[in-house]
Amino acid sequence: MKLQQLVYQSKSTIPFSAEQLETLLRPWRMHNHAQRISGLLLYGDDDIIQVIEGPVENVHALYQTIAADARHYDVITLADGPIPERAFAEWSMGFSALDESRREQLAGYVGPNLAGPGTPVHPGQWPELTALLREFAAHQLS
Ligand SMILES: Cc1cc2nc3c(=O)[nH]c(=O)nc-3n(C[C@H](O)[C@H](O)[C@H](O)COP(=O)(O)O)c2cc1C
């Protein structure tokens, strides 16, 4: 099975509370599990970063749906490419709050105000991003 990992950033249209997101995540996780998709959703203030990984067709089909979702905008693909193994195998969609210090840490990698590079890169070319996201996932997850 060819595994793909995609990382994008976006801005939420309306502010979500952690409770609202937890409720939204329930059916999303069921869908992801059925599609063999794992990943991580980071949310804080109105910044969103999500990692989606799994079979390449399933990842791209889900991303098409997500990118067209009116609940967020300015969707920018940061990384998209094949991976040898999952980085977030434990979670059908982990969720972690992106607090100020984490936003600052991420901005150091992703760019000021989380503005990403113009063209998405291969995840393997950006190991620091995956490593940092994994660290966030290890620290606080629902
Ligand atoms: C920030 C964000 C992240 C999302 N992540 C997922 C996800 O991981 N899995 C999922 O099934 N839907 C996710 N969705 C919801 C999809 O956009 C879509 O509403 C859902 O898959 C239902 O699709 P359908 O109405 O075409 O059945 C996400 C939406 C947003 C705004």
The ligand as an ORCA input file, in Angstrom:
! r2SCAN-3c Opt
* xyz 0 1
  C     -10.383     21.940      9.553
  C     -11.208     20.780      9.090
  C     -10.716     19.487      9.210
  C     -11.465     18.389      8.798
  N     -10.946     17.127      8.934
  C     -11.679     16.058      8.552
  C     -11.173     14.735      8.694
  O     -10.056     14.501      9.160
  N     -11.967     13.704      8.301
  C     -13.226     13.890      7.787
  O     -13.893     12.926      7.451
  N     -13.729     15.135      7.648
  C     -12.995     16.221      8.013
  N     -13.514     17.487      7.876
  C     -14.911     17.627      7.412
  C     -15.044     17.517      5.915
  O     -14.715     18.759      5.320
  C     -16.516     17.130      5.578
  O     -17.409     18.028      6.137
  C     -16.841     15.747      6.111
  O     -15.886     14.816      5.663
  C     -18.214     15.280      5.628
  O     -18.206     15.263      4.239
  P     -19.524     15.010      3.404
  O     -20.486     16.073      3.859
  O     -19.105     15.171      1.978
  O     -19.953     13.638      3.782
  C     -12.763     18.592      8.258
  C     -13.251     19.897      8.135
  C     -12.502     20.982      8.543
  C     -13.061     22.364      8.411
*
